[in-house]
Amino acid sequence: MGAVHESRNYQRNDDIKRLFTLMAMLTNESMAISEQGVALARQALQDLATRTQAMIEEILTPGSPTFVIREKILQIASDQQRIDLFAKIVELIFWEEVRRQHPVLRGKPGISINSDWSLCWMKRN
């Protein structure tokens, strides 16, 4: 172990004592506040876990408000997916019919319909 040397060249004046005391008090206060924060965070996590479990149980309970909303959301998503798929099929059939009725358009890139229902396409460079 190293030896402890007492220094007599430096005298502790009152300002240093007050600053040291203040520093110790602030450190203790900071630790107390930190402990309060940690305790609050622990409680919040515990509450969140409890609420999460309650929400899961509610979601899985037929007839509960959350279950009903979940079912409605799933139905809306299913309807949207069905409509989107049907729209894509109709779009493919539409453009195939345009090409069938106008064979000159086969192989043309960027076919579109103008506001007057005339057909146009982009020319390749």
N, C-alpha and C positions, 0 to 999 in steps of 0.2 A: 504494500500500500504506500501511496505517496504521503509525504509529510505535509501537515497543514502548517502554513506559515502565517504568523500574525503580523500584520503590517501596521506599524505605528505612524507611518508617514501620512496616512489619510484619516482624517477625523470625520466621524459621521455627524453632519450638522443637522439641524432641525428640518430643513427643506428636504434633504434626502430621506429622513425618517418619515416625513409626511407623504412624500411621493411613494415610498415603498409601501406604506400602510394603505394609501389610496390604490396602488397597483394590486395589492392583495385583496382589498375589498372588491374591486372591480372584477378580479379573476373569480372570486367566490360568487358574485352576482351573476356573472356570465355563465358559470357552471350551473347555477340554480335555474336560470332561464333555459339553458340547454336541456337540463333534466325535464323541465316542464314541457318543452317541445317534443322531446323523445316520448314522454308519457302520453302526450296528446296524439302523436303520430301512431303509437301503439294502439291507442283506443280507436282512432279512426280506421286503422287497418282491421281491427277486430270487428268494428261496426260494419265495415264494407264487406267483410267475409260473411257476416251474419245476414246482411241485406242481400248479398249475392246469392246465398243459399236460399233465402226466402223468395227471391225473384225466380230462381230456377224452379223451385217448387210451384210457384204461381204459374209460370209458363207451361209447366207440365200438367197442371190441374185443369181438366176440361171444364169449360163454363166460366173460368176466372176471366176478368177483364184483359189481362195480359195474354192469356191463351187465345181469347177471341180475336184480339188485335193481331197476334201472330198468325192465326189462321187466315184472316183477311189479307194480310201482307203476302202470305204464301199463295193465296188464290189470285191476287192481283199480279204477282210475278209470273204465275203459270199462265194467266190470260195474256199478259204482255208477250211472253215467249211464244205462245201459240199464234197470236196476231202477227208478230214479227216474222215468224217462219212462213205463215200463209202469205204475207205481203211479199216476201222474197220469192216464193214460188210463183205468185201472180206476176211479179216483175220479170222473172225469167221467161214465163210463158208469153208475156206481152212482147218482149223484144224478139223472141223466136218467131212469133206471129208477124211482126213487122218485117223481119227478114224473109219469111215465107211468102208474104204478099208482095214483097219488093226484092226479088232475087239479086238485083243489081247492088243491093246493100251488103250482101254477104262478103265478109272479109274487110269491110270498111271500118276503120277505127272511129270511135267517138261519135256514134250515131246519136242524134237528138231530134226532138220535135219542137218546132217553133210555135209561137203563140197562135199562128194561123193554121196549125196542124200540118204544115209542110215538113218534110224530112230533110235533114242535112247531116253532113259528116265532116270530120276533119280530114284534110289531105295529109298524106305522109310526106315528109321532107326527103 
